[in-house]
Amino acid sequence: MKIAATAVSLLAALPGAALAQECLLGGFEFEFDGSCTPESVLAAYEEQVFGAAGATSDACTLDAAADLNLKLAAANIADLQALCDSVYNSQEQVPFTEAAKRGDDMHFEREFFNGRTDWQEEVETIYESEDGTRTSVLNSDAEQVRAFFEGVAQGRRVEWPGVLPNFQSSVTDGNDLATCTTNAAMCCWPKDRQAGDGNGNCATPYDKNCVDKNPADNTNLCYVDLDRGNSSTGYNSGSGIVSFPEDNGNGEGAIHCHGLAWSNDKNDHTARYKANGLFFVSMYDHMYQRGYVENIPGAPMCGCVEQMPTVSRSDCTQVDLTETIKISYSADTNTFVGKMTHIHVDFNACQGINNRNNDLWAYMARLYYQEDVTPQQFGELGRIITNTGCKQATRYELNKHGMTRGYDHDVSMWTKVAGRDDMYDGHPFGKAAFDAAFWEGSLTKPLDMEVAEFPVGQTPILHRICPGCTDTHKNIYYRRKTPITNCNLLKHIVYQRGNDCNGQNKWNVDFSLHSTYEDAVSGDNPWQCPGDAFNYWAPFYGECSPSGAKVRDQYSIWSWFPGPQSDVAYYVNKPEGEGIQELDLTQSTRFHAGHTDVDLGDVGIPGRTFENDDGSIHISGSGWDIWNTNDMGHYFSDLTTGDVDVSVHVSSFTNIRHGYAKAGIMLRSNNDDDATNVFALLSGSNGVGFQKRSSKGKYSETIGSYHKTTPIQTSAWLRVVKKMETVECYRSDDGIEWVLHASTNILFPDDTFRVGLAVTSHDDRHVSEATFEDYSTAAYEFPSAAPSLSSAPTAWDAIAKVGEAPSPDGSTWSNADGSITYHRGYGYGITPPTHSDSFFFDNVQRDASTPFDVVTYVHRFHTGYQTARGGIMIRNSNDADAANAFLGMTGYYNGLTFQSRATAGVSTDHHQTTYIPHHQAWIRLSSDGSGLITAYYKIDVGDEWIEFGSATIDLAGTLNVGTAVTAGYSSGDRYADLETKSFSIA
């Protein structure tokens, strides 16, 4: 702390009279180094003034803070922070125009920051003078910049050029002055005009070696958003974008970017001296010292970061300084005066996070973690200075403008079999699909697969597209010369390295590489490899080239990012519309728009379905499993109703990563991931199985056991037959003789469901592929049961045994306090699609024309009989075939079911079933008095009712309303118990 020499002498001359509260009377002054903060002011006052020997009497009861606050109050200053604000607000600011001294109207500065002054457009030459004297010498023409740096920029505060569009935005700083939204500014230069400074490649003689020369390259220019800097450039392009997909010689050339950033605290030195930093970066360090000039077309040379091009990185300068501040107080006028007595500004490389220095993004991150800038400011800067290269940022911007990188291939000649990044339109073809395209669909397919080497003209060709590769490697044609027996060729090419696919993919034996399709067909001009050796660690091309020179990093591994090459695609020389092709339901001649081809659940890799001219279907899918309460996989299906007979041959199941990968026939209520379903399947290594989810959201269960052969079967014939609520699963070795594998009961809402083919890899990181042949669906003709007829209407009975069954009548009783009612019911059941019911019915009568609700709480329904039912019913009569609506629990914890019979004698319709935890729920049937019955349920009494479906029933006269229970057992003599609470009719 610096002690002012006058402080003690002033205190010694204080008069004897004192103000009532103050301990220290009279004027004083003190100085200190560093920032002006309440803490630094108080510390200096206490040390230099209040704490000086003899400054206060023994009678003083105040401390330094209290005494100083009294003086601030007398001076009408709110607090010490306000005192510091006045120090900084009154600080002298040198106009930015003094740096160039080219006028006070800022016209020169505006042209300068847009890269358009004579300093930037001219280059030193000897041809402008008769005697060969050099003209347009930058150090001479811009000598004022050096003088300003040495005389002003290092010792005085420079005024921010906020009147220029380049350095203003929609926000202002704490002093209500123009600033940048991001609290950061940046310059980017494409040209060097000065030799001999160790920067850039401008050299002497200037007229020969300094024409359109490059600065030192420190960034990758991604793209210029022409609208972003429009307020500075006046380009008025609307939504134009200029993209530079590659770097250096293959892209924008050498670009150098450098910037600065500052705190939101208006008194922080980074904010107060940001104009000094801007001058240093733009005029002195990069133009005067290095000769970097001009702007990137479509953008200002310098501006707020939010106006600048998107780049991968930027260098960075921070301002560091020492300041001495002097505070004076006049007791006569009760006034404080604060001013700077010494300033020295240093310009240094920014100190960013994680020891990343001279990096604008890293320095901005440091300001963010110090809470000097907001997350929004850091995020906006991070979208412009990417810190991760250009590919993702450029891809996002192009997509935003409705553009994407791609390759317009000739569909009459080529079929894409794999693509990544911007070339991606689905995961690569599976082995069977690729083999069908490459070996069977190729325009140059081999006619004989048994020969050792294919003749000319019978060699399938794979074309690789790589826009980011060096020119010689943008198009490579792979010519297959030999048959293949034990290699998944496409998977080997796009995923693997360091091997030759079990000896099945050797260069110059099994394949050759070419630069044109014509050469690949004829075999002419094959590529050569360095030292006549193919490097299998650089897959597909082996570091080979047309000349035999080694070319590195031109390969792409699909599981690597970036790869090292991204945006890569492979094409087989097969017409896209012939042979195997991806399923398009709008164009398919075999399948119609009623089919759906979807992923079940949230899968990691989207599935794909292909159809072939030979009738086969290839489906690939990822997903963790089709099991438990939610499914993940791929499902191709059609909507149907009634009884069906479905069969298929799973002829291959490849890329198996888990023993419980699954492929087969599925009947499913809908495409929800938790839907009711039955699934006859071939697993990865556990054989043939059969499983189901009996109601929406319930756990899946295996029906029967898995049938596993030795060796384990890799193909299987599967068949599913649905007969009303019964579903049977069959297996076969030849598709002719069928063996019943297992059967189960299941109910689909309104007997409507989807039938189709499903695949899951049981490993969401990978895709398994199944080939389905001889897929067939047909209606199953099952004789309908005749409706039960009664010679006369059944008389009403409050405790009724409805229908016929060799069983007791059933009963109702309550517990001791009457809180729970028990109902025991027997009978054959009421399971759809029955025409005649057999159950126990505890009921009362209500007028059909009067609206009413019947409500109860199902407390318990524990039974192992899947066709058991327990709930509430509205019924036209107690005849066995009467029209009715039922809402209640089904057996074996299948959940809540809503079903109805529209009119007497017809079959019962199942509307829907959903899983209810523990079989406990409030249920309600609501009759509107005209035959419309609506079902509702809720879990807890305070919940909102959930509508569960509605049905129109032929109801008239007097209705029977109450609790219905049946075991639904085939012998009719078993019972089920239902426990209810709070039954009511309102």
Secondary structure by P-SEA (a helix, b strand, c coil): cccccaaaaaaaaccccccccccccccccccccccccaaaaaaaaaaccccccccccccccccaaaaaaaaaaaaccccaaaaaaaaaaacccccccccccccccaaaaaaaaacccccccccccccccccccccccccccaaaaaaaaacccccccccccccccccccccccccccbbbccccccccccccccccccccccccccccccccccccccccccccccccccccccccccbbbbbbcccccccccbbbbbbcccccccccccccaaaaaaaaacccccccccccccccccccccccccccccccbbbbbbbbbbbbbbbbbbccccbbbbbbcbbbbbbccccccccccccaaaaaaaaaaaccccaaaaaaaaaaacccccaaaaaaaaaaacbbbbbbcccccbbbccccccccccccccaaaaaaaaccccccccccccccccccccbbbbbbbbccccccccbbbbbbcccccccaaaaaacccccccccccccccccccccccaaaaaaccccccccccccccccccccccccccccccccccccccccccccbbbbbcccccccccccccccccccccccccccccccccbbbbbbbcccbbbbbbbccccccccccbbbbbbccccccbbbbbbcccccccccccccccccccccccccccccccccccccccccccccccccbbbbccbbbbccccccbbbbbbbbcccbbbbbbbcccccccccbbbbbbccccbbbbbbbbbcccccbbbbbbbcbbbbbbbbbbbbccccccccccccccccccccccccccccccccccbbbbbbbccccccccccccccccbbbbbccccbbbbbbbccccccccccccccccccccccccccccccccccccccccccccccccbbbbcccccccccbbbbbbbbccccbbbbbbbcccccccccccccccccccbbbbbbbbbccccccccbbbbbbcccccc
